Amino acid sequence: MSDDSLFDHVEPPFEPLPEEEESLLPESEEEEQDSHQPFRIWSSIQSIVVTAFLLASLFTLFTPNNLFSGEMFDRIFQAWQANPRISAPVQVNTPATPALPIGIVSGHYKNDSGALCPDGLTEEQVNLKIASLVQQKLMAEGYTVDLLEEFDDRLSQYKALALVSIHADTCDFISNEATGFKVAAAIHSVYPDKATRLTLCMADRYAQTTGLTYHPNAASEDMTYYHAFDEIHSTTTAVIIETGFLNLDRQSLTENADLVAQGIVNGLLCFIRNENVTLVQPTPVP
């Protein structure tokens, strides 16, 4: 036999048959995934249906008849209860702006005596007693009240619901007609309507409460050009009042100071609360 024939009878090397690729996951895990598949599909369908229902409900709510009505909010609440995963709106409380105070200037306080009577009674003393009572009464009404000195540093750009400066007229005897009170606002007020209204309120309520006579158009330049009018903020409405004469009205100003203070309080409340006020009729000027 030749060498070539020997090679013809050599069988080729053994090659294993290809096997199917094994799964990367164990058979048990594959079976578990297959078992969860229908549940996941059902959960997805349920979420889509719930979302579609909520959107449809919201669109039906926004009609002209029930926009922002109680029925609308009831239906939104019911929809939210059906799906608690929807977050309820969060309410944020915004701090309220502090209310402006009322300013009470006690005339001549911590500056000078003001009008001086022969027996030593000073206008500063009379003014301070009345101003303190006004402060107490307004605070009892729930207002914040600043008791201010004649040249108080706080007067610079002072903002308030209203401001009144309390003074009294001379202790000298002028005539038997030198009795009664005067009220004046700034001669050049940025808001003249408000200044006029505060003047009328103060004059009307003070006259009604005390029974003292009002003398309109009798204010001096010391009143209409009162220094505090130029110091306070332009939005603060202010007046100055001469509560009476320390000669003929002394009893009212000292022994009935509580009534005098109530008259000033009533005038301020008339302005702040926008109460009705009648035009005060002029009387002869002493």
Backbone torsions as a table, in degrees:
resi	resn	phi	psi	omega
1	MET	NA	139.5	-178.1
2	SER	-81.6	167.1	179.3
3	ASP	-64.5	-35.6	-178.0
4	ASP	-65.6	-36.6	-179.9
5	SER	-68.0	-29.4	177.4
6	LEU	-62.6	-42.2	-179.1
7	PHE	-69.2	-27.7	-179.4
8	ASP	-66.2	-26.7	-177.0
9	HIS	-93.7	4.7	178.5
10	VAL	-80.8	126.3	-178.9
11	GLU	-77.0	142.6	179.7
12	PRO	-64.9	158.2	-179.4
13	PRO	-61.9	154.1	-178.5
14	PHE	-75.8	128.5	176.3
15	GLU	-118.2	124.2	-179.1
16	PRO	-67.4	145.3	177.0
17	LEU	-67.4	143.5	179.5
18	PRO	-65.1	135.1	178.5
19	GLU	-104.0	157.0	176.6
20	GLU	-67.3	142.1	179.8
21	GLU	-66.7	136.1	-179.8
22	GLU	-77.0	147.2	177.3
23	SER	-68.8	142.5	178.8
24	LEU	-71.0	-25.7	-179.2
25	LEU	-99.8	146.0	174.3
26	PRO	-60.0	153.5	-176.9
27	GLU	-60.9	-35.9	-178.7
28	SER	-64.9	-39.6	-179.2
29	GLU	-70.3	-36.8	177.5
30	GLU	-61.5	-42.3	180.0
31	GLU	-64.1	-37.4	-179.6
32	GLU	-66.3	-41.2	178.3
33	GLN	-62.8	-43.0	179.9
34	ASP	-61.9	-33.6	-178.9
35	SER	-72.6	-30.2	-179.1
36	HIS	-83.2	-16.1	-173.7
37	GLN	-58.7	-46.9	179.6
38	PRO	-61.2	-35.8	-179.7
39	PHE	-65.5	-41.8	-179.9
40	ARG	-64.4	-40.4	178.4
41	ILE	-62.9	-43.7	179.9
42	TRP	-64.7	-39.5	179.0
43	SER	-63.7	-40.8	179.3
44	SER	-65.5	-42.1	179.0
45	ILE	-63.4	-40.0	-179.7
46	GLN	-63.4	-43.0	179.4
47	SER	-62.7	-40.6	179.9
48	ILE	-65.1	-42.3	-179.7
49	VAL	-64.1	-43.8	-179.9
50	VAL	-63.0	-44.7	179.5
51	THR	-62.6	-42.9	179.2
52	ALA	-63.2	-38.8	178.9
53	PHE	-63.6	-44.0	-179.8
54	LEU	-64.1	-43.7	179.3
55	LEU	-63.5	-41.7	178.9
56	ALA	-64.1	-38.8	178.9
57	SER	-63.8	-43.2	-179.5
58	LEU	-64.1	-40.5	-180.0
59	PHE	-64.4	-35.0	179.7
60	THR	-74.7	-19.6	-179.7
61	LEU	-72.7	-37.5	-171.3
62	PHE	-83.7	75.2	174.4
63	THR	-119.9	158.0	-176.6
64	PRO	-57.8	-28.3	-174.0
65	ASN	-81.2	-29.5	-175.7
66	ASN	-120.7	14.6	178.8
67	LEU	-62.8	123.1	-179.7
68	PHE	60.8	23.4	177.6
69	SER	-87.7	169.4	177.7
70	GLY	-63.8	-35.2	179.1
71	GLU	-61.4	-39.9	-178.9
72	MET	-61.3	-47.3	-177.7
73	PHE	-67.3	-32.9	176.3
74	ASP	-63.0	-43.0	-178.3
75	ARG	-69.6	-36.3	175.6
76	ILE	-63.5	-40.9	-179.4
77	PHE	-65.0	-40.8	178.2
78	GLN	-63.8	-40.4	178.0
79	ALA	-64.4	-38.0	178.8
80	TRP	-66.2	-38.5	178.2
81	GLN	-64.1	-34.3	-179.9
82	ALA	-66.5	-26.2	178.8
83	ASN	-137.2	84.1	-173.8
84	PRO	-62.0	-14.3	-179.0
85	ARG	-68.5	-16.1	176.8
86	ILE	-74.4	126.0	-176.2
87	SER	-73.3	138.0	175.0
88	ALA	-77.6	151.1	179.3
89	PRO	-63.3	143.9	-179.7
90	VAL	-97.0	127.2	178.8
91	GLN	-91.3	132.8	179.1
92	VAL	-114.8	121.1	180.0
93	ASN	-84.3	120.7	178.6
94	THR	-92.4	126.6	-179.8
95	PRO	-58.4	136.9	-179.9
96	ALA	-73.4	147.2	177.1
97	THR	-70.0	129.3	-179.3
98	PRO	-58.3	138.9	-179.8
99	ALA	-69.2	145.4	177.8
100	LEU	-70.1	151.0	178.6
101	PRO	-83.6	176.9	169.5
102	ILE	-109.4	131.9	-178.5
103	GLY	-98.3	130.1	177.5
104	ILE	-122.9	110.0	176.9
105	VAL	-91.3	122.6	174.8
106	SER	-88.2	107.8	-173.0
107	GLY	-53.4	130.7	177.4
108	HIS	70.2	0.4	-175.7
109	TYR	-60.6	126.6	180.0
110	LYS	60.4	26.2	176.7
111	ASN	-128.9	-57.4	177.9
112	ASP	-157.0	177.3	-174.7
113	SER	-78.3	-21.4	-172.5
114	GLY	72.0	-148.3	177.9
115	ALA	-62.9	140.3	-176.8
116	LEU	-122.5	127.8	179.4
117	CYS	-92.8	155.6	-177.8
118	PRO	-56.4	-31.7	-178.1
119	ASP	-86.7	6.2	176.7
120	GLY	98.4	-7.1	176.9
121	LEU	-65.5	132.2	-179.0
122	THR	-113.8	152.9	176.2
123	GLU	-62.2	-36.8	179.8
124	GLU	-57.3	-42.5	179.8
125	GLN	-64.4	-45.5	-178.9
126	VAL	-63.5	-45.1	-178.8
127	ASN	-62.0	-42.5	-176.6
128	LEU	-65.4	-39.4	178.7
129	LYS	-63.1	-45.3	-179.7
130	ILE	-66.5	-45.2	-178.3
131	ALA	-61.5	-39.7	179.2
132	SER	-64.6	-39.3	177.5
133	LEU	-66.8	-39.1	177.3
134	VAL	-60.8	-44.7	179.3
135	GLN	-59.4	-47.0	-178.9
136	GLN	-61.3	-43.1	-177.7
137	LYS	-67.0	-40.9	179.7
138	LEU	-69.6	-36.3	176.7
139	MET	-65.7	-34.7	176.3
140	ALA	-65.4	-23.7	176.7
141	GLU	-84.3	-2.9	176.8
142	GLY	99.0	9.3	-178.0
143	TYR	-95.7	153.1	170.3
144	THR	-86.6	129.0	-173.1
145	VAL	-129.7	131.3	175.7
146	ASP	-104.8	121.8	173.1
147	LEU	-90.4	116.2	-170.5
148	LEU	-110.9	147.2	174.3
149	GLU	-77.9	169.5	-179.2
150	GLU	-57.7	-46.5	178.5
151	PHE	-119.0	55.9	-177.7
152	ASP	-69.7	137.1	178.2
153	ASP	-61.8	-26.0	-178.1
154	ARG	-71.6	-13.0	-179.0
155	LEU	-67.5	-22.1	-179.1
156	SER	-65.5	115.7	-179.2
157	GLN	55.5	35.6	-177.6
158	TYR	-70.5	128.3	178.1
159	LYS	-106.9	130.6	-178.6
160	ALA	-154.6	161.4	173.0
161	LEU	-60.9	-37.8	176.9
162	ALA	-169.1	160.3	177.6
163	LEU	-137.7	138.3	174.7
164	VAL	-132.2	135.3	175.8
165	SER	-105.4	124.4	-172.4
166	ILE	-99.8	124.1	178.7
167	HIS	-136.2	175.3	174.7
168	ALA	-138.2	153.4	-177.1
169	ASP	-83.1	175.2	-172.8
170	THR	-52.8	153.7	176.1
171	CYS	-92.3	-5.8	178.9
172	ASP	-74.2	147.5	175.2
173	PHE	-80.0	124.8	179.8
174	ILE	-106.2	-54.9	177.2
175	SER	-165.8	172.8	178.8
176	ASN	-69.0	-14.5	178.3
177	GLU	-91.4	-4.2	-177.7
178	ALA	-79.7	71.0	178.0
179	THR	-144.9	151.2	-179.0
180	GLY	114.7	-171.7	-172.3
181	PHE	-133.2	166.1	178.9
182	LYS	-134.5	148.7	176.6
183	VAL	-135.4	139.4	178.5
184	ALA	-148.4	146.2	172.1
185	ALA	-105.9	177.6	179.3
186	ALA	-62.7	140.9	-179.1
187	ILE	-65.4	-29.8	178.7
188	HIS	-124.3	79.1	179.9
189	SER	-88.0	140.9	178.1
190	VAL	-66.6	-32.4	178.5
191	TYR	-122.4	79.7	-174.4
192	PRO	-60.8	-33.0	179.5
193	ASP	-63.0	-42.9	178.5
194	LYS	-67.1	-40.3	179.5
195	ALA	-63.1	-41.5	178.4
196	THR	-64.9	-41.4	-178.9
197	ARG	-64.7	-43.6	178.2
198	LEU	-63.3	-39.3	177.8
199	THR	-61.6	-46.6	179.9
200	LEU	-65.1	-42.5	178.7
201	CYS	-60.7	-46.0	-178.5
202	MET	-64.9	-44.8	-179.0
203	ALA	-64.3	-45.0	-177.0
204	ASP	-66.7	-50.2	-176.3
205	ARG	-70.8	-36.2	179.7
206	TYR	-67.2	-41.6	178.6
207	ALA	-64.5	-43.6	-180.0
208	GLN	-64.2	-38.4	-174.8
209	THR	-78.1	-42.9	-174.0
210	THR	-95.2	-23.3	-175.5
211	GLY	80.0	2.1	178.8
212	LEU	-77.8	154.9	-176.7
213	THR	-83.0	137.0	178.3
214	TYR	-94.1	134.8	178.7
215	HIS	-115.3	86.2	177.0
216	PRO	-70.7	158.2	179.0
217	ASN	61.3	20.5	179.6
218	ALA	-113.3	6.4	-177.3
219	ALA	-70.4	138.7	178.3
220	SER	-83.8	170.5	177.2
221	GLU	-65.5	-27.6	176.7
222	ASP	-62.3	-24.6	178.8
223	MET	-87.7	-50.9	-175.8
224	THR	-70.5	-24.7	176.7
225	TYR	-110.1	31.3	-179.1
226	TYR	-56.1	134.9	-170.9
227	HIS	-58.6	-36.5	-176.6
228	ALA	-64.3	-27.3	179.5
229	PHE	-60.3	-31.3	-179.5
230	ASP	-88.3	-9.8	-176.8
231	GLU	-96.7	-36.9	-175.7
232	ILE	-71.9	166.6	178.3
233	HIS	-65.4	147.0	-175.5
234	SER	-63.8	-20.5	179.9
235	THR	-85.1	-6.6	-179.5
236	THR	-88.1	119.0	178.4
237	THR	-84.2	131.6	-172.8
238	ALA	-141.9	152.3	173.4
239	VAL	-140.1	163.0	171.9
240	ILE	-120.0	138.8	-179.5
241	ILE	-125.4	131.2	168.2
242	GLU	-94.8	104.2	-168.7
243	THR	-67.8	-18.1	-179.8
244	GLY	162.5	178.3	178.6
245	PHE	-93.1	131.6	-178.7
246	LEU	-69.2	-5.7	176.4
247	ASN	-90.4	-76.5	-175.1
248	LEU	-77.1	-23.4	-179.6
249	ASP	-101.4	14.0	-175.0
250	ARG	-57.9	-42.7	-178.2
251	GLN	-61.2	-43.3	179.2
252	SER	-63.8	-41.7	-174.8
253	LEU	-75.7	-25.8	-176.8
254	THR	-104.2	-49.2	-176.6
255	GLU	-83.3	-25.4	178.8
256	ASN	-116.0	38.6	-177.6
257	ALA	-60.6	-31.7	179.6
258	ASP	-63.9	-39.5	178.7
259	LEU	-68.9	-39.7	177.5
260	VAL	-61.4	-44.8	178.8
261	ALA	-62.9	-38.4	179.6
262	GLN	-64.9	-35.6	177.0
263	GLY	-62.1	-40.3	178.3
264	ILE	-68.8	-41.5	177.9
265	VAL	-59.9	-45.5	-179.7
266	ASN	-61.7	-36.8	177.9
267	GLY	-65.8	-42.0	178.5
268	LEU	-66.3	-43.0	-179.7
269	LEU	-66.1	-34.6	175.9
270	CYS	-57.9	-42.6	-179.5
271	PHE	-73.3	-48.6	-175.3
272	ILE	-65.8	-38.1	-177.6
273	ARG	-91.8	3.4	177.2
274	ASN	57.2	46.8	179.5
275	GLU	-79.3	162.1	177.5
276	ASN	-69.0	145.3	178.9
277	VAL	-144.9	140.8	179.2
278	THR	-100.0	154.0	179.4
279	LEU	-69.6	125.1	-179.0
280	VAL	-76.6	130.3	179.9
281	GLN	-76.9	137.1	-179.0
282	PRO	-69.3	150.6	176.5
283	THR	-125.1	160.5	-179.3
284	PRO	-57.2	140.3	179.5
285	VAL	-86.4	129.4	-179.2
286	PRO	-69.3	NA	NA
